Amino acid sequence: KVLNDPSIILDEVSFKSGTDTIKGFLARPKKAGRYRMVLIAHGNPGVPEDIKFTAAELAKAGYVSLVYDWGSREPPPADARERDKWVARITSYTFQKIQMQDLQAGVNYLREQSFTKRERVGVVGFCGGGRLAFLFSTQSTDVKALISFYGPVVYHINNPKDDPVPNVLEIVDRIKVPVQGHYGLLDQVALVSDARLFEKKMREQKTPVEMYYYEGAGH
């Protein structure tokens, strides 16, 4: 029912990243005013309904939330025989860096709106979007906090050997913003053992971290 809540406004939007047009989904409070900004990144192309729910709930809580649809830049191929090449492209570090440029463009787009407070932004990521949130926080000084839902801090699958993405555990010392993490104890993609190592390193360097681990939960 949150997607029909009369107190919020939901909209399909697009914004420029360089010369490219990126699609997104925007949720914000209907009441006039300026609100803090949240970017949402997730692991799959498109904007699935559960991610729309997240954006809508954030709008109800008083935030302007923008979902980044990386699939508008690199949609899944129509020909199944091209899928392996597509997976290699979207999991490469080259593509991750393009995604971070898109996220920054999303921040800039939000700052242009009349209903945003422009001094800071939070990032919420799911799966690959969670890992992207970690990486982006080390690249953009605009990010002031991040939440990772089962974002792998060590990527055990689909990490191209010729263009690998840095593991989050390798760059923990560059993460300077508060982090909240959510991980299932049965997750075979974002391993809890890795998440606990990340938590340990964050505490050792005295960067604020809050981690939640869920019994019986997979990816």
C-alpha positions in Angstrom: 0.0 0.0 0.0 3.0 2.4 0.5 3.1 2.9 -3.3 -0.4 4.5 -3.1 0.3 6.6 0.0 -1.2 10.1 -0.6 1.5 11.7 1.5 4.3 11.0 -1.0 5.0 11.6 -4.7 6.5 8.9 -6.9 7.9 9.5 -10.4 9.9 7.9 -13.2 12.7 10.3 -13.9 15.9 10.6 -16.0 19.1 12.6 -15.6 22.3 13.2 -17.6 25.6 11.5 -16.8 27.9 13.1 -19.3 26.2 12.7 -22.6 24.2 9.6 -21.5 20.7 9.6 -20.2 20.2 7.5 -17.0 16.8 6.4 -15.8 15.7 6.4 -12.2 12.8 6.3 -9.8 12.2 9.2 -7.5 10.2 9.2 -4.2 9.7 12.3 -2.0 7.3 13.7 0.6 4.4 15.6 -0.9 4.5 18.3 1.7 6.4 21.4 0.5 9.9 21.8 1.9 13.5 20.7 1.5 14.5 17.2 2.4 17.7 15.2 2.8 18.8 13.1 -0.1 19.3 9.3 -0.4 20.6 7.4 -3.4 19.5 3.8 -3.8 21.6 1.3 -5.8 20.7 -2.4 -6.3 22.1 -5.4 -8.0 19.8 -6.0 -10.9 18.8 -3.9 -13.9 15.5 -2.1 -13.8 13.6 -0.9 -10.8 11.8 -3.9 -9.1 8.9 -3.3 -6.9 10.7 -4.1 -3.6 13.2 -1.3 -4.4 10.3 1.0 -5.1 8.9 0.1 -1.7 12.2 1.0 -0.1 12.2 4.4 -1.9 8.6 5.0 -0.9 9.3 4.1 2.8 12.2 6.5 2.8 9.9 9.3 1.4 7.4 8.6 4.2 10.3 9.0 6.7 11.1 12.4 5.2 13.8 11.8 2.6 14.0 12.3 -1.1 15.2 9.0 -2.5 16.5 8.4 -6.0 16.8 4.8 -7.3 19.6 4.4 -9.9 18.8 2.1 -12.7 22.1 0.9 -14.2 20.1 -1.2 -16.6 19.2 1.9 -18.6 22.9 2.1 -19.5 23.6 -1.7 -20.0 20.3 -3.6 -20.5 20.3 -7.4 -20.5 20.8 -8.8 -24.0 17.8 -10.1 -25.9 19.9 -13.0 -27.2 20.8 -15.4 -24.3 24.0 -16.4 -26.2 25.3 -12.9 -25.4 24.6 -13.1 -21.6 28.1 -14.3 -20.6 29.7 -11.3 -22.4 27.2 -9.0 -20.8 27.9 -10.4 -17.3 31.6 -9.9 -17.9 31.0 -6.2 -18.8 28.7 -5.4 -15.9 31.0 -7.0 -13.3 34.2 -5.4 -14.5 35.9 -2.5 -12.7 35.5 -0.4 -15.8 31.7 -0.6 -15.5 31.8 -0.1 -11.7 33.7 3.2 -12.3 31.1 4.2 -14.9 28.4 3.4 -12.3 30.1 5.6 -9.7 30.1 8.5 -12.3 26.3 7.8 -12.7 25.8 8.0 -9.0 27.6 11.3 -8.8 25.4 12.5 -11.6 22.4 11.4 -9.5 23.7 13.5 -6.6 24.1 16.5 -8.9 20.5 15.9 -10.3 19.1 15.8 -6.8 20.9 19.0 -5.9 19.2 20.8 -8.8 15.7 20.1 -7.4 13.8 22.6 -5.3 12.8 20.1 -2.7 16.2 18.9 -1.5 18.7 19.8 1.2 21.9 19.9 -0.7 24.7 19.6 1.9 24.9 15.8 2.2 23.7 12.5 0.8 23.3 8.9 2.1 23.6 5.8 -0.1 21.6 2.6 0.4 22.8 -0.4 -1.6 21.5 -4.0 -2.1 23.7 -6.8 -3.2 26.0 -5.5 -6.0 24.6 -2.1 -5.2 25.8 -2.5 -1.6 29.3 -3.1 -2.8 29.0 -0.2 -5.1 28.0 2.0 -2.2 31.2 1.1 -0.4 33.3 1.9 -3.4 31.4 5.2 -4.1 31.9 6.4 -0.5 35.7 6.3 -1.1 35.3 8.4 -4.3 32.7 11.0 -3.5 33.0 13.5 -0.6 29.3 14.1 -0.9 28.5 10.7 0.7 28.1 11.1 4.5 26.7 7.6 5.4 25.9 4.3 3.8 23.8 1.2 4.4 24.7 -2.1 2.7 22.1 -4.8 2.5 24.1 -8.0 1.7 26.7 -6.2 -0.3 29.7 -8.5 -0.7 32.8 -7.1 0.9 34.8 -9.9 -0.9 33.5 -10.8 -4.3 33.8 -14.6 -4.8 31.9 -14.8 -8.2 31.9 -13.0 -11.5 35.0 -10.8 -10.8 36.8 -10.7 -14.2 40.4 -11.5 -13.9 41.4 -9.0 -16.6 39.5 -6.1 -14.9 38.8 -7.1 -11.3 36.9 -4.9 -8.9 38.8 -4.1 -5.7 37.4 -6.0 -2.7 36.0 -3.8 0.0 38.3 -5.4 2.6 41.2 -4.1 0.6 40.0 -0.5 0.8 38.5 -0.3 4.3 41.0 2.3 5.4 39.5 4.6 2.7 36.0 4.3 4.1 35.5 7.3 6.4 31.7 7.5 6.8 29.4 5.7 9.2 28.3 2.3 7.8 25.3 0.1 8.7 25.3 -3.5 7.3 22.7 -6.2 7.1 23.8 -9.8 6.3 22.1 -13.3 6.4 24.0 -16.0 8.2 23.2 -18.4 5.3 24.2 -16.1 2.5 26.5 -17.8 0.0 27.2 -14.6 -2.0 27.9 -12.0 0.7 29.6 -14.2 3.3 29.1 -13.3 6.9 32.7 -14.3 7.7 33.8 -11.6 5.3 31.3 -9.1 6.8 32.6 -9.8 10.3 36.2 -9.1 9.1 35.0 -5.8 7.6 33.3 -4.9 10.9 36.5 -5.8 12.8 38.6 -3.6 10.6 36.1 -0.7 10.8 36.2 -0.9 14.6 40.0 -1.0 14.7 40.2 2.2 12.7 37.4 3.7 14.8 35.0 4.4 11.9 31.4 4.2 13.1 29.9 0.8 12.1 26.7 -1.0 13.0 26.2 -4.5 11.7 23.1 -6.8 11.9 23.3 -10.6 11.2 20.2 -12.6 10.6 19.6 -16.2 11.6 18.3 -18.5 8.8 18.6 -15.8 6.1 20.3 -16.3 2.8 21.0 -13.8 0.1 
